């Protein structure tokens, strides 16, 4: 069998980009069991309630839902168990010091396969206030309207 190459997206946490201001991102490996990998290869996972916690110089991913593998037996995993993240010590120490500041947290942004290995993209984030969320939505809507107007003007020029 040929070695997998490229990046295959499994799950994204779009709500995290809406609720938090992303300060820094990191790519981490995951310690998974065999049935978890098989379930991920079927493209099933949810990052909605996930968060990362630093505990004893190790990073742990909590509340990420990877459903049980349908053909699994007694070796199946529990769906919401905590999973260890594979990161360099320097990165873990940096994240730990940043999360001590008020309002900072670590959230998972996406889960994907990169060259056949399961990876998770995590972000150091700061919670947004309600007015910040509205401002972001307004800017997104303004950008969309501007793009539509430019495209309409180009169509009129061609005709």
ABEGO torsion letter per residue (X at the ends): XBBBBEBBBABBBAAAAAABBBABBBBBBBBBBAAAAAAAAAGBBBAAABBBBBBGGBBBBBGBBBBBBAABBAABBBAABBBBBBBBAAAAAAAAAAAABBGBBBBBABBBBBGGBBBBBBBBBBBBBAAAAAAAAAAAAAAAAAAAAAAAAAAAAAX
